[in-house]
Amino acid sequence: MAPRGLSAEEKRIKLLEIFHESKDFFQLKELEKLGPKLKGIVSQTVKDVLQSLVDDRLVYTDKIGSSNFFWSFPSERGNIIRNRLNAANNAKSHLRSQLQELDTSLEREKTARPESEKRTAALERLQASKENIKALEEELNAYGVCHPTKVEAKKRAIVAAHEAAVRWTDNYTILLVYFTRQNAVGEQEIRKFLDIEENYEDIY
């Protein structure tokens, strides 16, 4: 049975171990040699694994001259975790403060709106109105193409189409008159050439 290859996370852990165990600086070519030799990481995958660690700020990089160097110390990982923990604690404190404010606001609103028969009746009327509106909207949607919004949209489309038709028939008439005057040709001859039937009429 062939040995199981390392998962992506296992490769990240093992490549990070090279940094933490050596506490040294490396170039990519060095890591591509050390990865397979020390940790069983396939050389061709070292670059992608290294970039993922850089993206997560677990490994740092800097260019010195024409070469890129990479490093990561155990203490830096601890600092990252501490920073994340502090950020989480601050967020937790902020959310607790917000929750307390909401609880206070809720109690204040309850005090301002004590339960009574009048309030209960008003809430029931409000709920009934909401249900009625929902039923009317469902009934309106059932009309499909006859929905007022759709009808209005069709009306606007018809107006736009009519305006376009008028504009193009005007253009045709203007060009027809101009061409017949310039070339001393009769309108009927032009209409016949363009396959325009006798029943053609301008749109106004």
Buried (B, 14 or more C-beta within 10 A) or exposed (E): EEEEEBEEEBBBEBBBEBBEEEEEBBEBEBBBEBBBEBBEBEBEBBEEBBEBBBEEEBBBBEEEEEEEBBBBEEEBBEEEEEEEEEEEEEEEEEEEEEEEEEEEEEEEEEEEEEEEEEEEEEEEEEEEEEEEEEEEEEEEEEEEEEEEEEEEEEEEEEEEEEEEEEEEBEEBEEEBEEEBEEEEEEEEEBBEEEEBEEEEEEEE
